[in-house]
């Protein structure tokens, strides 16, 4: 299954990154324990791996990091 969009944003309440995977009308939320100041490459890699772990293919250009 292909993800339409993947967003990664800092969840201040949980003190970790929130990965939001959108596929059609389905939205899946997962947390990622990278540090807040992690570089863009690590964040994008973690977001992509999280989507893959949940059974989704994702185009790297569809990954958005919101700081």
C-alpha positions in Angstrom: 0.0 0.0 0.0 1.3 3.5 -0.8 1.2 6.4 1.7 -0.1 9.6 0.2 1.8 11.8 2.7 4.0 11.4 5.7 4.5 14.3 8.2 7.0 14.4 11.1 6.5 17.0 13.9 7.7 17.5 17.4 5.2 16.4 20.1 6.0 18.7 23.0 3.7 16.8 25.3 5.4 13.4 24.7 8.9 14.9 24.1 9.4 12.9 20.9 8.6 13.1 17.2 5.2 12.2 15.9 5.0 10.5 12.5 1.6 11.0 10.8 1.1 8.6 7.9 -1.8 9.4 5.5 -3.1 6.8 3.0 -6.5 7.8 1.5 -8.8 8.6 4.4 -6.7 6.5 6.8 -4.4 8.3 9.2 -1.9 6.4 11.4 0.1 8.1 14.2 3.4 6.7 15.5 6.0 8.2 17.8 9.7 8.2 17.1 12.4 8.7 19.8 15.0 10.7 18.0 16.3 13.8 19.8 14.6 17.1 19.1 17.7 18.5 17.4 18.1 15.5 15.0 19.2 16.4 11.5 16.8 16.4 8.6 18.3 13.3 7.0 17.8 11.2 10.2 14.3 12.5 10.6 13.3 11.7 7.0 14.9 8.2 7.3 13.0 7.5 10.5 9.7 8.6 9.0 10.2 6.5 6.0 11.2 3.4 8.1 8.2 3.9 10.3 5.9 3.9 7.3 7.6 0.8 5.9 7.3 -1.0 9.3 3.5 -0.3 9.1 3.3 -1.8 5.6 3.4 1.4 3.5 5.6 2.5 0.6 6.4 6.1 0.6 8.0 8.4 -1.9 10.7 10.4 -0.1 9.4 13.6 -1.7 6.1 13.1 0.2 7.8 13.3 3.6 7.5 16.7 5.4 9.4 17.6 8.5 7.7 20.3 10.6 9.9 21.9 13.2 
